[in-house]
Structures are given as structure tokens and as C-alpha cells.
Amino acid sequence: MSTPVGRSTAESWRALRTPMLVTGLIVLAAIGILIATSARTSGPFSPDSTASDGARALATLLKNHNVSVHSTETLDDAQQPGDGKTLLIGPGGSLERADWQQIANAGWSHLVLVRPGSQALSVLAPGVQATGDVLAERSRDAGCDLPAAVKAGTVTVSGATYSAPENAIACYGDGINSTVIRLDLGGRIVDVVGTPTTFTNGELAKDGNAALALNLLGTHGDLTWYLPQLESTSSGPADKDAPPLIPPDVRYIAWALAFAVLVVAIWRGRRLGPVVAERLPVIVHASETTEGRARLYRRSQARDRAAAALRESALGQLHKAHGIPRRSDPTAVVATVAARTGRNPAMLYELLYGLPPQSDAALMSLSQQLDVLTQEVRHP
């Protein structure tokens, strides 16, 4: 006669019912939260974000002036017919040229491009080109006859600049390049804005920033606020109406399940006990580690990683010396350092955030320039 070994069905159920109940509640709560917030955008320049780099204050201001604001992250919404409406395209994302062309073909009466790239400019704002120069943050006069800028007066601007064609109106610049440009393309008005921080929560109350934002974006009673994502959602005319391979709700359920599994694993996991201290067999000095890493970089020709390490070290000293927050925007860092050292902002931006060097000589030059800059910090 054999004797069963192990848990019975009832014992197994008693052991598993609590974890299963907790997992189910976590999954339901996570799915509810994800579904409730899936239609709201967030992050920098988002009309739903209350952070300093968000634009909730601007969206509220527009609504108070009878402008209906519709926020979206979906490319299809930006390709809908827009006659008599305004489309604001925020910074970031990565769309293909065909996507920009479909937006152009949608017939929007007014387009506002915030810090656009070269492809967006070539399709939606022909003749306008990015210069690569960066304006330091300060109050500037309009310097043009654009009614929206004239009414706003002095505005705090900073960021990318653009060169404008002869038929354009260029405002808020340094006399050569400008950060606000308006093009009249017949049936469509296109505004190019290189200073998104002017319209954010942290800057909107300064000078005439709010007036400029309201005058530019409030020309029509309907505003679509589009924040492009990191991938194109356009697959060409043939597949435009085809359903996605993976329904959007599936990812919410997958993330909820993953989170629930993590919580249960932490809850049910056993402690491994106290950490046992063990003496290292050798002591490696910091200088030897640095030299060894440098030799590895040189052997693998990893100039990009070497340059990134040098720039990170220099930025750390600049942040500490000038009291700049660690997560500050590059333009804010450049503006602060330029104001205190008297250096050219464009050259500083290239030195601290530019492309990796293409040769050992260029890497050495970068290292020497960063060393000079940090010496100025230590010995002003």
C-alpha cells in the first residue's frame, strides 16, 4: 500500500489563494490606472504636465480664452483635415518625411512648429533653415512687425535659431538669426519657434511670454497639440487602415502582469541573509584603473566613450562650481556658464554637448579645452 507524499489539493489551494488574490488585485488596479491615464500625455512640453518643463499653464490659459485644446500623441490625429484649425507640433519624436508630407497635405490653416528638425522644415517651412547657433536666455525685443510679437513686447527667449527667407517675418533674434519666424504660404500660416522653454510652466509668467503664446496659438478656436513619438506610425497608403499587429491594450495588461509578478516575487522571496564582508586580494589604485581604461579606449578606438567621459567629468565640475542643478537642460547649462565666463554660447554648446571627435588629435584638443574650462572654474 502506497502513501501519498506532498501537499493535497486543499493544502495547495490554501497556500496559493492569498498570492493569487493579491496578484489579481494588483493586476486590476494597474490596468485601471493605465487605462485611465492612457489618453493623457505627459513629459516635457506636454499640455497635461505640471512640471517646470511642462505646458499645463499655457493649455489652461488658452482654454480660458475660448480656445479648445486637444492633446494627442497619435500621428493620425495630426493628419486629419485641419481647415480653420491650428496644429501645434511639439519638439522631439522621429517622423519620416512621408509623415511630414501627410501633415502638410492635411490642409491645416495654421501650423506652429516648436524646435523642428530639418525634415520638418523642408516640408512644412520651405526656406527656413536651422543655424546650429544657440541664443543665451535673456529678455529680447521683438525686432519685427509681426502683430503677435509687437503686442507681446519683450519676451524671455533662449534656444535654437533659424535663418529666414526674404518673404518671412523673423523675430526675437541676435540681428542675424531669429528664434521665431512666420511664413505665409498662401492658404497656410507656418510659425517656427525655436524657444520652447518660453511657453513652459516655469517661464510663462516672465515678461510677455504668455502674451506671445496666446497671440500665436489663439488665432483659431480649435488647437490640436501634437507631441510626436519616437517612431513613425505611418505605413503608407496601402496599410493605413490595417489594424495593428498588437492591440494597444495588450501592452497595458503585459506591464500590469509584470509588475504583479515582481511584487509577489519580492513578497514571497526569502532573504539571503546578511552580506559577508570579504577582503580583496589586491588593492587597485584609482590612477591605475583610469590608465587601464584609457588604454582599452585607445585600443578599441572608442573616442566617443572617451569624449563622453571627459565631458561628463567637466559638466560635474561646472554643475558644482556654478550651482547648476544636475538635470538642467543643456541650453540652461550653456547659458549659465557663458554668462559667468564670458565665453561664446555656441562654442560652449559644441564643447560640452557636441559630436564625438573623429581622430586622436581631435580628442586631445577636446581634452585640453575642457581642462582649460575647468581650470577657469577652479581659479576664476
Secondary structure, DSSP 8 states (H G I E B T S, - for coil): -----S--HHHHHHHHHHHHHHHHHHHHHHHHHHHHHTTS--STT-TT--STTS-HHHHHHHHHTT-EEEEE--HHHHTS--TT-EEEE-S-----HHHHHHHHHT--SEEEEES--HHHHHHHSTT-EEEEEEEEEEEE---S--HHHHHH-SEEEEEEEEE--TTSEEEEESSS-EEEEEEE-SS-EEEEES-GGGGSTTTTTSTTHHHHHHHHH-SSSEEEEE---SS-----GGGTTS--SS-HHHHHHHHHHHHHHHHHHHHH-----S------SS---HHHHHHHHHHHHHHHT-HHHHHHHHHHHHHHHHHHHHT--TT--HHHHHHHHHHHH---HHHHHHHHHS---SSHHHHHHHHHHHHHHHHHHH--
